[in-house]
Amino acid sequence: MAELAFLKKKETDMTEGGIFGHLVAFAIPLLLGNLFQQLYNTVDTWIVGNYVGKVAFSAVGTISPVTNSLIGFFSGFSSGASVVISRYYGAHRPEKISEAVHTYVTATLVLCVVVSLLGVALVPLMLKILNSPQEVAAQQRIYLTIYFSGLSGLLIYNMGSAILRAVGNSTLPFMFLLVSTLLNISLDLLFVIKFSLGTAGVAYATIIAQAISAILVMVVLARTDTSVKLSFRKLGIKSKILLEELRIGIPSAIQLSITAFSNVFVQSYVNYFGTDVMGGWTAYNKIDQMFFLPMQSISLATTTFVGQNLGAENVKRARNGVLIALISAWVSTLSLVLPVMAFAPEIVSFFIDNSETAVISYGSMFLRMNGLFFLAACVNQVLGAAMRGCGKSEVAMVSMLFSFVVFRQIYLFVVTRYFINTPQSVGISFPLGWIMCSIIIGIFYAVTFPKEGKKE
C-alpha cells in the first residue's frame, strides 16, 4: 500500500551519513510541529485576550504551569520508551522493537485513565496554590476541568510521536500536528467568536483537536508494515522492557513534571503584583516558548541520534553529534532572540489590546531582561537530551530539579522576603536557574558520557 511505503521510507538510520544533515532533517519537522503547537496555544490566548477580556486572558495564560506538570510527566515517560526503541533500531533488532512498542502503548492507555482522573481531582488544589484573584480563578477552574477531562488525546498523540521519532520519522508527527492545529484554530474561532463560549470554548477546541491527532497516529501505527507496527492482539507488557523504559523515563518524567509544577509557585509570586503584571508575564511566557522551540527540537533529535549511535556502539559519532547540536541550538536561538528584543513592545501588543499599556510594558521588560540568557538554556537542553540518549536520564533529572526547583524556589523565597520584591527580581529567577543547570549538567556530561567506542 502506498501509505505504508511512505512510512517505511521515512524511517531514518542515523548511524551513517552526515551528522549535521541528519540532525537538521530530523529537527525541522519537530520545529515546525512545535511551532504549530505553540501557534494554536497562542491563538487561544489571542482570541481570549481580544474577544473575551483581560481576566480570561490572564486565566488561560497563567495556568500553563499546571497543565504542563502532567504533560511533562508523560513526556518524560515517552522519552524512556523512545530511547529504548531507538537503541533496538540502531542495533537492528526488529523483534525487540515490536515488544517495546506494545509495552509502551499498553502502559500509555493505562496512564490515560489515571492522568485524566488525577487532573480533574486536583483542580481545586492547583487553584489554591496559584492563589489567583477570585475572578481569574473562576475562569481557570472551567478551563482546567475541561482540559484534564480530555487529556487522553494529547497523551496518545505524544505516545505515537515518540515511537515514530525513535525510528527516525519526525515527518508524520508534524503532519498530524498540522491537522490538529488548523482544526484547533478553526474551533477556537467558532466556539469563542460565533457561539460566545468564552474560556470553555477554548478548552473544548483544544481537546477535540488533540483527539483527532491521537486517532491519526494510532491509525498509522496500526497500518504500517514496519517494525513499529501496532497490533491490538499483541498489547501487553513485557516486564523487563517496561522496567528499562521506566528506568530511563521516570527520572525525566519526575524532572519535567516537578519542574513544570514548581512554576505554579513562581506564578504565585507573579500574581502578587496584580492583573497587569500577570498579563505581561503571560505574554512573555507565550513568546519565550517560541525561543525554546529550536533548542527543544534539536534536543529531541539529539536524543534519537545518541540512542541510535550508542546502540550501534559508535561513541565518537554520538559525541560529535552532541557538539554539532549545541552549536546549532545557539545559532538558531540567537537568531530569534535578537529581533524579538528589538521589537518587544510591538510583539507583546499582538496578544493584548493596545490600550493595555501597563501589560505591554511589563511583557516587554521581561523579554528584554531575560532574552540573551536563553543561550544558557540551550546548553542544559542539549546536554540533558544527550544524557537521556545514553540512558542516564537521572543526570538530567538531578541537574534540572536542583536548578529549576530547589535553587529557584530558595532564591525567590529569600530575595522577595529579605531583599527586594519586584517583578524584575521574580522574573530573573528563570535565567539564574538556566545558568545553574548548565554548569551542573556540563560537569556531569564531561565526567559520565561514554568516551570509548567504535571509530567512525
Disulfide bonds with the S-S distance in Angstrom:
none
